[in-house]
Amino acid sequence: PSNWEYSKSKFKFIDLFAGIGGMRIAFESVGGTCVFTSEWDANAQKTYEANFGDTPDGDITKVNEKNIPDFDVLLAGFPCQPFSSIGQREGFKHKTQGTLFYDVLRIIEHKRPSSFLLENVKGLVSHDSGNTLKIIIESLVSIGYQVQYKVLDAADFGVPQFRKRIYIVGFDSNKFQGPARFFWPKPSSKKVGIGKFVESNVQDHSISK
């Protein structure tokens, strides 16, 4: 981003496991500036570039955290993977090694953002009998973050789709005096249908054989 964009932005964030940029749109809409993106899928990269004008970095495991610009908020919709139960004495970082959450953890620990938002499938709550989520939370707490999580359904917030996801938020304990206050959004009782989003008279782009 240009110096003008930096001066106008309220905060800086990075977008990991970015997909086609849904989370970026949300954070830009409230004044954030994206300073780094990572997404390995080639088709998602093309769509992301079309949406935002820049191509994401590829494999997150090969990204050196020292080369990432400073930022305030980390966003990551990382895959759900089981963790090892061995290595109790080596700490939580050892347990997560070999998973993509490990890369999220090492970036957070090195860059020390004020806060983060992690997103995952609802099944993370019960994955590996709850052990996966337990290690994720304990790992984040062990590096000095206050952590909260909740399962939310997109259908309760104006989206015409039942899409339950777990959201994990964290705040750097060194940057907040006392418990960090986070207000989860309140669901609406009014559901939104798909009808008004469906276009009519759309040109057929299918290839006839």
ABEGO torsion letter per residue (X at the ends): XBAAAAAABABBBBBBGAEAGAAAAAAAAAGBBBABBBBABAAAAAAAAAAAGBBBBBBAAABBAAABBBBABBBBBBBBBBBBABGAAAEAAAAABGBAAAAAAAAAAAAGBABBBBBBBAAAAABGGGAAAAAAAAAAAAAGBBBBBBBBBAAAAGBBBBBBBBBBBBBBAAABBEBBBBBBBBBBABBBBAAAABBBGBBBABBBX
